[in-house]
């Protein structure tokens, strides 16, 4: 139970790091940047397809994923 909670916390931090990196001009060839992108994209992509990001011009998929992670953590406690 603690391991899953720790993994969820770590994934939440990685998603937050991706959001911060999207605000700056990060080198896309940096191995750390690629790792963060590769580990978060499989979760963010399906949510991005469901949201109307073209109309509002804002990607809310990281926020949705963080809210889902928070919900899962609340259920675990």
C-alpha positions in Angstrom: 0.0 0.0 0.0 2.8 2.4 0.9 4.7 1.5 -2.2 1.7 2.3 -4.5 1.2 5.5 -2.6 4.9 6.4 -3.1 4.7 5.6 -6.8 1.6 7.8 -7.2 3.4 10.6 -5.4 6.4 10.2 -7.7 4.3 10.1 -10.9 2.4 13.3 -9.7 5.8 15.0 -9.3 6.9 13.9 -12.8 3.7 15.3 -14.3 4.3 18.5 -12.5 7.8 18.6 -13.8 6.5 18.1 -17.3 4.1 21.1 -16.9 7.0 23.3 -15.7 9.2 22.1 -18.6 6.5 23.0 -21.0 6.8 26.6 -19.9 10.5 26.9 -20.6 12.5 26.1 -23.7 13.9 22.7 -22.6 16.2 20.8 -24.9 14.0 18.0 -26.4 17.2 15.8 -26.9 18.1 15.9 -23.2 17.7 12.3 -21.8 16.0 13.5 -18.7 13.5 15.6 -20.7 12.8 12.6 -23.0 12.3 10.3 -20.0 9.8 12.7 -18.5 8.0 12.9 -21.8 8.1 9.2 -22.5 6.8 8.2 -19.1 3.9 10.8 -19.0 2.7 10.7 -22.6 0.9 7.4 -22.5 -1.3 8.7 -19.7 -1.8 12.2 -21.0 -2.5 11.4 -24.6 -5.9 9.6 -24.1 -7.1 12.4 -21.9 -5.9 15.0 -24.3 -8.0 13.4 -27.0 -11.1 13.7 -24.9 -10.7 17.4 -24.1 -11.3 20.2 -26.5 -7.8 21.7 -26.4 -8.1 23.3 -29.8 -11.0 25.6 -28.7 -9.6 26.8 -25.5 -5.9 26.7 -26.4 -4.9 25.2 -23.1 -3.9 21.6 -22.3 -5.7 20.6 -19.2 -4.7 16.9 -19.3 -2.0 17.2 -16.7 -4.5 18.8 -14.3 -7.0 16.0 -14.9 -4.4 13.3 -14.3 -3.2 14.9 -11.1 -6.9 15.1 -9.9 -7.3 11.4 -10.8 -4.1 10.5 -8.9 -5.4 12.5 -5.9 -8.6 10.6 -6.0 -6.8 7.3 -6.1 -4.7 8.3 -3.2 -7.8 9.3 -1.2 -9.3 5.9 -1.9 -6.2 4.2 -0.7 -6.2 6.0 2.6 
